[in-house]
């Protein structure tokens, strides 16, 4: 638990120093990781790959696992009960 908090604090500090382009790239990489990890399970559940319902399934699966740090809102994750990174760039993935 201590390592998770330390890693999250370090990531937050690094993100605060990053340019908007770097933050966008970090969130894109995180989304690609989630798609690789949760995408096959969502496909097996019957969702067509790269469809909006499939993306919703990927995001919800990541949230349930507690591993989602991506925000699809321009306002960040604070509006969703404090989950997320708090730094949103509106990458357009989601609903």
N, C-alpha and C positions, 0 to 999 in steps of 0.2 A: 504494500500500500504506500509506503514511504517513497519507494522508487517511482511509482506512478505519479504521485504528487510532484516530485522533483522533476520528472520528465515533462509533465504538463506545464509547470512553471517555466522551465527552460524553453519549451516550445513557444509559450506566450511571449516571453522576452524576445526571442528571435523573431517572432512574427511582428512585434511592435517596431523592430528595426528594419523590417523588410519594406520594399516598395510595393505599391499596389500590384504591379506586374509579378513580382516574386510571390506575393500572397495568392494571386490567381493561379500561378503555376503550382504552388503547394496544395491548394485546394483541388486542382485538377488531378494531381498525383494521388491525393487521398481518395478522390472519387474513383479513379481507375483501380486502386487497390480494393476498394469496397466492391466494385463491379466484378473483379476477378474472384474475390472471396465469396460473395453472396449471390452473384449472378447465376451460376449453375443451379443452385437450389431453387431460385425463382423460376428458372426455365423449366425445371422438373415439376414445379407446381402448375405449369401450364401457361405461364406468361410468355408472350412472344418477345424475344430478345430485342433490346433497344426501343421497346415501346414505352409509353408513359406508365402503364400499370407495372411493367417490369422494373422501371426505375424506382417507382414508389415502393415496390417490394424490396429492392436492394436497400433503399434508405431506411425503411422500417426495420429490416433485418439487422442493419448496422446499429440502429438506435436500440433495439432490444438487446443486442449483445453489449451495449455500452461502449462501442468503439467509434461511434460517429462523431467526428469533429468538424463536419462540413456544414455550412449554412447555405441555404438556397435563397435567403432573404438579403436584401440590401441593408437591413437593420441588424444583421447578425443573429446570434442564437439566444440573446437575452429575452426576446419576446416569446420564446417557446419554453417558458418555465426554467430558464437559466441553463438549458442544455446548449451545447454547441460551443464554438470558439468565441462568439461575440464579435467576430470580424466577418462580415458578409460582403460578398462582391457580386451577388446576383448572377451566378453562372448559368442559370436557366434550366437546371435539372430539378425535376420535381413536378408538382402539380401545375 
